């Protein structure tokens, strides 16, 4: 099979999956009033890119054994592979109006991590997880699947380990072992684009102790599996298309609280089942790949912020004011720093004993931390350049009203040549980015997605090799041994 068309992908979502939105079950995620446009216009975009001759060389590559597959499922073995993956994520996000699609990106991150870790688990425990992971990866690329990842448990009391929780299912766990598989129960939060996935990969969220062995589980579950329920968040976008929501009406992420109500998983789809010492390795290795994906998809949003700032400053007639140039320079430096660190993380990749190229951990985390630490300042600068009309401007219907429209076009104009309608369009682009449900969602996403700021700081401190710098300092101080 190899590659699917966008229509074939959309047809695969009509499988009776249990998705809830605002208290009601969704009969068909591809036709639902809010979820349908996201499925058709945003998520299916990854499949259309592969069909587009202008982008096919980047989006598609040769599959192992011949034929073609999505480049998302190519296991990286070199810096060039990582750079092309970064370029594809960037391209896909730009086509998504600045929102990452995240149905092949995140799933392949999980499969790459499992490809790295499974052989280590097999050596330690005598299991056969590596063969299962390889078979599932082949299944994913052969059928051109969309895959979500359920990693973040709901956690309950954050001060307690999984086995110490007042409710035993605050972390997903194995509740039954059968001759042909396992049964899992619990809930995962922040599961992105699950309603639009064919498969959901479950991963542990943290390192575990021996008492937590039941929570050491990694597996793949079909989206229509019995007992799997997805409760979709209504936040982050979905307004009516037009003047007010040029970005987010159809192009945004849909997150779910994902419930596993005694879901059966056959052995061939199980990649970790009680091997508690490996749980932290799985979680951390996934993060190594996924934070690289994260900083790759941030670039289009940063370019959009820079471009929107320049546009609205120009329309407001202040483009060459010194404070505006200062803000634009700061935004440019912010965007280019994140992009440069991401590219260097690919160039400085390390290769595992199995031949998988892993992005440089320290640089990836510095890029992610820099993005997260400076995003709110960038949004502040953008809001400052735009002005109060971001939240006090008229409705689209007022602009269309023959009695009020001409007055609004006249009075709300900007510099010479910019009438009120053009200025409002630019203003509403900024509003959607910086003063809407979508904008607020992105501000929270910046801090918490792919790990908190503290998580990146811990990783940087843990993975950076201080020894060479220390030896150099000792040498120059005359303390060399």
C-alpha positions in Angstrom: 0.0 0.0 0.0 2.7 2.5 1.1 0.8 5.8 0.6 -2.8 6.9 1.0 -4.7 9.7 -0.5 -6.3 12.3 1.7 -9.7 10.8 1.0 -8.6 7.3 1.9 -7.2 8.6 5.1 -10.5 10.4 6.0 -12.5 7.2 5.1 -10.3 5.3 7.6 -11.6 7.5 10.5 -15.2 6.3 9.9 -14.8 3.2 12.1 -17.2 3.8 15.0 -14.6 5.2 17.3 -15.8 6.6 20.6 -15.2 10.3 20.6 -17.1 12.7 22.8 -17.4 16.5 22.3 -19.3 18.8 24.7 -21.1 15.9 26.3 -22.2 14.1 23.1 -20.8 11.2 21.2 -19.5 12.2 17.7 -21.0 10.0 15.0 -18.4 10.9 12.4 -15.3 13.0 13.2 -14.9 13.9 9.5 -18.3 15.6 9.3 -18.7 17.0 12.8 -19.3 20.8 12.9 -16.1 21.5 14.8 -13.9 18.4 14.4 -14.8 17.8 10.7 -13.1 20.9 9.3 -9.9 20.1 11.4 -9.9 16.5 10.0 -10.5 17.6 6.4 -8.5 20.7 6.1 -5.8 20.4 8.7 -5.0 16.8 9.4 -5.5 15.5 5.9 -3.0 18.1 4.8 -0.1 15.8 5.6 -1.6 13.3 3.0 -2.1 16.1 0.4 1.5 17.2 0.7 2.6 13.7 -0.3 0.4 13.9 -3.3 1.7 17.3 -4.4 4.4 17.1 -7.0 6.0 20.3 -5.7 6.7 18.6 -2.3 6.8 14.9 -3.1 10.6 14.7 -3.0 10.6 15.9 0.6 7.3 14.2 1.8 8.0 10.8 0.3 11.0 8.5 0.3 11.8 4.9 -0.6 10.6 2.3 1.8 12.8 -0.6 3.0 12.4 -3.4 0.5 11.2 -1.0 -2.2 8.2 1.1 -2.9 7.4 4.5 -1.4 6.4 5.6 2.1 5.9 8.8 4.0 9.2 10.3 5.0 7.8 10.7 8.6 8.3 6.9 9.1 11.9 6.8 7.9 14.1 5.9 10.9 16.8 8.6 10.9 20.4 7.2 10.5 22.2 10.5 9.7 22.2 14.2 10.2 20.8 14.5 6.7 17.8 12.4 7.6 17.2 14.6 10.7 17.5 17.8 8.6 15.0 16.5 6.1 12.7 15.5 8.8 13.0 19.0 10.3 12.2 20.5 6.9 9.2 18.3 6.4 7.8 19.2 9.8 8.4 22.9 9.0 6.6 22.5 5.6 3.7 20.6 7.0 3.2 23.2 9.8 3.4 26.1 7.3 0.6 24.5 5.3 -1.3 24.2 8.5 -1.2 28.0 8.9 1.3 27.8 11.7 -0.3 24.8 13.5 1.6 21.5 13.5 -0.5 18.6 12.2 1.0 16.0 14.6 -0.5 12.7 13.5 2.6 11.2 11.9 5.3 13.4 13.6 4.5 12.3 17.1 3.7 8.7 16.3 7.0 8.2 14.5 8.8 9.9 17.4 7.4 7.1 19.6 8.4 4.4 17.2 11.9 5.7 16.9 12.3 5.8 20.7 11.0 2.2 20.9 13.3 1.1 18.1 16.3 2.4 20.2 15.1 1.1 23.6 13.5 -2.3 22.8 16.8 -4.1 22.0 18.2 -3.0 25.4 15.1 -4.3 27.1 15.3 -7.6 25.2 18.9 -8.0 26.4 18.1 -7.3 30.0 14.8 -9.3 30.2 15.0 -11.9 27.4 11.9 -10.4 25.7 11.2 -10.0 22.0 10.0 -6.4 22.0 12.4 -5.3 19.2 10.8 -7.6 16.7 7.3 -6.4 17.7 8.3 -2.8 17.3 9.9 -3.4 13.9 6.7 -5.2 12.8 4.5 -2.4 14.0 6.7 0.2 12.4 6.4 -1.7 9.1 2.7 -1.8 9.6 2.6 2.0 10.1 4.5 2.9 7.0 3.0 0.2 4.8 -0.5 1.5 5.7 0.5 5.2 5.9 -1.1 5.4 9.4 -2.0 8.4 11.5 -0.7 7.8 15.0 -1.4 9.6 18.3 0.7 9.2 21.5 -0.8 8.8 24.9 2.0 9.5 27.4 1.0 12.0 30.1 -0.9 10.3 32.8 -3.5 12.2 34.8 -1.2 11.7 37.8 -3.5 12.5 40.7 -1.4 13.5 43.7 1.9 14.7 42.1 3.8 14.1 45.3 3.1 10.4 45.2 4.4 7.6 42.9 1.9 5.7 40.8 1.6 2.8 43.2 1.1 5.2 46.1 -1.9 7.1 44.6 -5.3 7.1 46.4 -6.8 5.9 43.1 -4.8 3.1 41.5 -5.7 4.2 38.0 -4.3 7.7 38.0 -1.6 6.2 35.9 -2.4 3.7 33.1 -1.6 0.2 34.3 -1.9 -3.5 33.5 -4.9 -5.0 35.3 -4.9 -8.4 33.7 -2.5 -10.7 31.9 -3.9 -13.2 29.5 -2.3 -15.9 27.4 -2.8 -13.8 24.3 -2.2 -10.3 25.7 -2.8 -7.8 28.5 -5.7 -5.6 29.7 -5.0 -1.9 30.5 -6.9 0.6 32.5 -6.5 4.3 33.3 -6.5 7.7 31.7 -4.0 9.9 29.8 -4.3 13.6 29.4 -3.2 16.0 26.7 -3.4 13.3 24.0 -3.1 15.4 20.8 -5.2 14.8 17.7 -6.4 11.4 19.0 -9.8 11.7 17.3 -8.0 11.8 13.9 -5.6 8.9 14.5 -5.7 5.3 13.3 -3.6 4.1 16.3 -2.8 5.3 19.7 0.7 4.4 21.1 0.7 4.3 24.9 4.0 5.1 26.7 5.1 5.4 30.3 5.4 9.0 31.4 8.2 8.7 34.0 10.8 6.4 35.6 9.3 3.8 37.9 10.2 1.7 40.9 9.6 -2.0 41.5 6.3 -1.3 43.2 5.1 0.5 40.1 5.8 -2.5 37.7 2.1 -2.7 36.6 2.4 0.9 35.3 5.4 0.0 33.1 3.4 -0.4 29.9 4.0 0.5 26.2 1.7 -0.7 23.5 -0.3 0.2 20.4 -4.1 0.4 20.5 -6.4 0.9 17.4 -8.5 4.0 17.7 -11.7 2.0 17.5 -10.7 -0.5 20.2 -13.4 -1.6 22.7 -13.1 0.4 25.9 -11.1 3.3 24.4 -12.9 6.6 24.8 -11.7 10.1 23.7 -13.1 13.2 25.4 -12.2 16.1 23.1 -11.3 19.5 24.5 -13.4 22.4 23.1 -10.5 24.8 23.6 -7.8 26.1 21.3 -9.7 27.1 18.1 -12.7 26.3 16.1 -14.3 29.7 15.7 -16.2 30.6 12.5 -13.9 31.1 9.5 -13.5 34.6 8.1 -12.2 37.9 9.4 -11.9 36.9 13.1 -10.3 33.5 12.8 -8.0 33.5 9.8 -5.8 30.8 11.4 -7.7 28.8 13.9 -11.1 28.2 12.5 -10.0 25.0 10.8 -6.3 24.8 11.6 -5.7 23.9 15.3 -5.0 20.9 17.5 -7.6 18.9 19.3 -6.5 17.3 22.6 -8.4 14.6 24.5 -8.6 13.0 27.9 -8.2 9.5 26.7 -9.8 6.7 28.8 -8.7 3.1 28.7 -11.6 1.2 30.2 -10.1 -2.4 30.4 -8.8 -2.3 26.9 -7.4 -5.6 25.6 -4.0 -5.4 23.8 -2.7 -8.6 22.0 0.9 -9.5 22.7 2.2 -8.5 19.3 1.1 -4.9 20.0 2.8 -4.8 23.5 6.3 -3.2 23.7 6.7 -3.1 27.5 4.8 -5.0 30.1 6.1 -4.8 33.7 9.8 -4.2 32.9 9.9 -1.3 35.3 13.6 -0.5 35.0 13.1 0.4 31.3 10.1 2.8 31.8 12.3 5.9 32.3 14.5 4.9 29.3 11.4 4.7 27.1 10.0 8.0 28.4 13.3 9.9 28.1 14.2 8.5 24.7 10.8 9.5 23.3 11.3 13.0 24.6 14.7 13.2 22.8 13.0 12.7 19.5 9.8 14.6 20.3 11.5 17.8 21.5 13.3 17.9 18.2 10.0 17.6 16.5 8.7 20.4 18.8 11.4 22.9 18.0 11.0 22.0 14.3 7.4 22.9 14.3 7.9 26.1 16.3 9.7 27.8 13.4 6.7 28.6 11.2 4.8 30.1 14.2 7.9 32.3 15.0 8.1 33.4 11.4 4.4 34.2 11.4 4.9 36.4 14.6 7.7 38.3 12.9 5.7 38.8 9.7 2.6 39.8 11.5 4.5 42.3 13.6 6.1 43.9 10.5 2.7 43.9 8.8 0.7 45.6 11.5 3.5 48.1 12.3 3.6 49.1 8.7 -0.3 49.4 8.5 -0.2 51.5 11.6 2.3 53.8 10.1 5.1 53.2 12.7 7.3 50.7 10.9 10.4 52.9 11.1 10.0 54.2 14.7 13.1 53.3 16.8 11.1 51.3 19.4 9.4 49.3 16.6 12.8 48.4 14.9 14.0 47.3 18.4 11.0 45.0 18.9 11.3 43.6 15.3 15.0 43.0 15.8 14.3 41.1 19.1 11.6 39.0 17.4 14.0 38.2 14.5 16.8 37.2 16.8 14.4 35.0 18.8 13.1 33.2 15.7 16.5 32.6 14.2 18.1 31.4 17.4 15.5 28.7 17.8 15.9 27.7 14.1 19.7 27.7 14.3 19.8 25.6 17.5 17.4 23.1 15.9 19.5 22.7 12.8 22.7 22.3 14.8 21.0 19.7 17.0 20.5 17.6 13.8 24.1 18.2 12.6 25.5 17.2 16.0 23.4 14.0 16.3 24.7 10.9 17.9 24.2 7.4 16.4 23.1 4.5 18.6 24.6 1.1 18.4 21.6 0.1 16.3 22.3 2.9 13.8 19.5 5.3 14.8 20.5 9.0 14.7 19.3 10.9 17.8 19.3 14.7 17.8 21.8 16.3 20.2 20.0 16.3 23.5 21.5 19.4 25.0 21.0 21.6 22.0 17.5 20.3 21.4 16.6 21.2 25.0 18.3 24.6 24.8 16.2 25.4 21.7 13.0 24.3 23.4 13.8 26.2 26.6 14.7 29.3 24.7 11.4 29.1 22.8 9.3 28.6 25.9 11.1 31.2 28.0 10.7 34.0 25.4 7.4 33.3 23.8 5.3 35.5 26.1 7.7 38.4 25.6 7.3 37.9 21.8 3.5 38.0 22.2 3.7 41.1 24.3 5.7 42.9 21.6 3.2 41.8 19.0 0.3 43.0 21.0 2.1 46.3 21.7 2.7 46.9 18.0 -0.9 46.2 17.1 -2.9 48.3 19.6 -6.2 48.0 21.4 -8.3 47.2 18.3 -7.2 43.6 18.9 -10.0 43.3 21.4 -12.2 46.4 20.8 -12.7 46.1 17.0 -16.0 45.6 15.3 -17.6 42.3 14.1 -17.3 41.0 10.6 -21.0 41.6 10.2 -20.5 45.3 10.9 -18.0 45.5 8.1 -20.4 43.8 5.7 -23.4 46.1 6.8 -24.0 48.7 4.1 -24.9 51.2 6.7 -21.8 50.8 8.9 -19.2 49.2 6.6 -18.2 52.3 4.6 -17.7 54.3 7.8 -15.6 51.6 9.3 -13.4 51.3 6.2 -12.9 55.1 6.3 -12.3 55.7 10.0 -10.3 52.5 10.8 -7.8 53.0 8.1 -4.1 53.2 8.7 -1.2 54.8 6.8 -1.9 56.1 3.3 -3.2 53.4 1.0 -4.5 51.1 3.8 -8.2 51.3 4.3 -10.1 50.0 7.4 -10.9 46.6 6.0 -7.2 45.9 5.2 -6.1 47.1 8.6 -8.8 45.0 10.3 -7.7 41.9 8.4 -4.1 42.5 9.6 -5.4 43.2 13.1 -7.4 40.0 13.2 -4.5 38.0 12.1 -2.6 39.3 15.1 -5.7 38.8 17.3 -6.0 35.2 16.3 -2.3 34.7 17.2 -2.2 36.8 20.4 -5.6 37.6 21.8 -7.9 34.6 21.1 -8.8 31.2 22.4 -6.2 29.9 20.0 -3.6 32.4 21.2 -4.2 31.5 24.8 -3.9 27.8 24.0 -0.6 28.4 22.3 0.7 30.3 25.3 -0.1 27.4 27.6 1.2 24.9 25.0 4.5 26.8 24.9 5.1 26.2 28.7 3.8 22.7 29.1 3.9 20.8 25.8 6.8 18.4 25.3 7.8 18.9 29.0 7.9 22.0 31.2 10.6 24.6 31.3 11.9 22.8 34.4 12.1 19.5 32.5 14.3 21.1 29.8 16.5 22.7 32.4 17.0 19.4 34.2 17.8 17.7 30.9 20.4 20.3 30.0 22.1 20.1 33.4 22.1 16.3 33.2 23.3 15.8 29.7 25.8 18.5 29.2 29.4 17.3 29.7 31.0 19.9 32.0 34.3 18.0 32.2 36.1 19.6 29.2 35.2 23.2 30.3 36.2 22.4 33.8 39.6 21.0 32.7 40.2 24.1 30.5 39.4 26.4 33.5 41.8 24.4 35.7 44.5 24.6 33.1 44.3 28.3 32.8 44.2 28.7 36.6 47.3 26.7 37.0 45.4 23.9 38.7 45.8 21.2 36.1 46.7 17.8 37.5 
